[in-house]
Amino acid sequence: MQMWNDWFALSLQTAKLSWEAQGVMALRVMRMATQPARSQTEARRMVTEKVAALGEAQAAAAAGIIKGSKNHRVAKKVLGVYKKRVRANKRRLRRA
Protein backbone atom coordinates (compact mmCIF):
# COMPACT_ATOMS: atom_id res chain seq x y z
CA MET A 1 0.00 0.00 0.00
CA GLN A 2 2.86 2.37 0.80
CA MET A 3 4.16 2.02 -2.76
CA TRP A 4 0.87 3.35 -4.13
CA ASN A 5 1.03 6.32 -1.77
CA ASP A 6 4.59 7.11 -2.88
CA TRP A 7 3.65 7.00 -6.57
CA PHE A 8 0.46 8.97 -5.97
CA ALA A 9 2.40 11.70 -4.14
CA LEU A 10 4.91 11.77 -6.97
CA SER A 11 2.16 12.09 -9.56
CA LEU A 12 0.68 15.06 -7.68
CA GLN A 13 4.10 16.72 -7.53
CA THR A 14 4.52 16.10 -11.26
CA ALA A 15 1.14 17.68 -12.00
CA LYS A 16 2.05 20.71 -9.90
CA LEU A 17 5.38 21.03 -11.70
CA SER A 18 3.71 20.84 -15.09
CA TRP A 19 1.40 23.69 -14.06
CA GLU A 20 4.40 25.77 -12.96
CA ALA A 21 6.24 24.95 -16.19
CA GLN A 22 3.28 26.20 -18.23
CA GLY A 23 3.47 29.46 -16.30
CA VAL A 24 7.17 29.75 -17.13
CA MET A 25 6.41 29.12 -20.80
CA ALA A 26 3.82 31.92 -20.71
CA LEU A 27 6.32 34.29 -19.09
CA ARG A 28 8.91 33.40 -21.72
CA VAL A 29 6.49 33.95 -24.60
CA MET A 30 5.45 37.31 -23.16
CA ARG A 31 9.09 38.34 -22.77
CA MET A 32 9.90 37.27 -26.31
CA ALA A 33 6.86 39.12 -27.68
CA THR A 34 7.52 42.35 -25.79
CA GLN A 35 11.31 42.38 -26.18
CA PRO A 36 12.01 41.22 -29.74
CA ALA A 37 15.67 42.29 -29.54
CA ARG A 38 16.22 39.81 -26.70
CA SER A 39 14.04 36.99 -28.00
CA GLN A 40 16.85 35.19 -29.84
CA THR A 41 18.97 35.24 -26.68
CA GLU A 42 16.04 33.90 -24.65
CA ALA A 43 15.39 31.14 -27.19
CA ARG A 44 19.06 30.09 -27.12
CA ARG A 45 19.05 30.15 -23.34
CA MET A 46 15.91 28.01 -23.26
CA VAL A 47 17.48 25.30 -25.43
CA THR A 48 20.77 25.37 -23.54
CA GLU A 49 18.97 25.07 -20.20
CA LYS A 50 16.89 22.14 -21.41
CA VAL A 51 19.99 20.21 -22.52
CA ALA A 52 21.73 20.96 -19.20
CA ALA A 53 18.65 19.93 -17.21
CA LEU A 54 18.45 16.65 -19.13
CA GLY A 55 22.08 15.89 -18.35
CA GLU A 56 21.58 16.70 -14.68
CA ALA A 57 18.43 14.57 -14.52
CA GLN A 58 20.20 11.63 -16.16
CA ALA A 59 23.06 11.93 -13.67
CA ALA A 60 20.59 12.01 -10.76
CA ALA A 61 18.80 8.94 -12.11
CA ALA A 62 22.05 7.06 -12.66
CA ALA A 63 23.26 7.89 -9.15
CA GLY A 64 19.98 6.70 -7.65
CA ILE A 65 20.03 3.47 -9.62
CA ILE A 66 23.65 2.78 -8.69
CA LYS A 67 22.80 3.32 -5.01
CA GLY A 68 19.96 0.82 -5.38
CA SER A 69 17.22 3.33 -4.61
CA LYS A 70 13.61 2.37 -5.19
CA ASN A 71 12.12 3.47 -8.49
CA HIS A 72 9.87 6.13 -7.00
CA ARG A 73 12.83 7.67 -5.18
CA VAL A 74 14.83 7.81 -8.41
CA ALA A 75 11.87 9.44 -10.15
CA LYS A 76 11.54 11.94 -7.29
CA LYS A 77 15.21 12.92 -7.64
CA VAL A 78 14.73 13.48 -11.37
CA LEU A 79 11.62 15.53 -10.71
CA GLY A 80 13.61 17.60 -8.21
CA VAL A 81 16.09 18.56 -10.92
CA TYR A 82 13.34 19.92 -13.14
CA LYS A 83 11.55 21.58 -10.22
CA LYS A 84 14.70 23.49 -9.32
CA ARG A 85 15.14 24.65 -12.93
CA VAL A 86 11.51 25.69 -13.40
CA ARG A 87 11.46 27.69 -10.17
CA ALA A 88 14.74 29.44 -11.01
CA ASN A 89 13.36 30.44 -14.40
CA LYS A 90 10.13 31.65 -12.85
CA ARG A 91 12.06 33.89 -10.45
CA ARG A 92 14.30 35.21 -13.24
CA LEU A 93 11.47 35.89 -15.68
CA ARG A 94 9.27 37.61 -13.08
CA ARG A 95 12.11 39.97 -12.09
CA ALA A 96 12.80 41.22 -15.57
Secondary structure, DSSP 8 states (H G I E B T S, - for coil): -HHHHHHHHHHHHHHHHHHHHHHHHHHHHHHHHH-HHHHHHHHHHHHHHHHHHHHHHHHHHHHHHHHT--HHHHHHHHHHHHHHHHHHHHHHHHH-
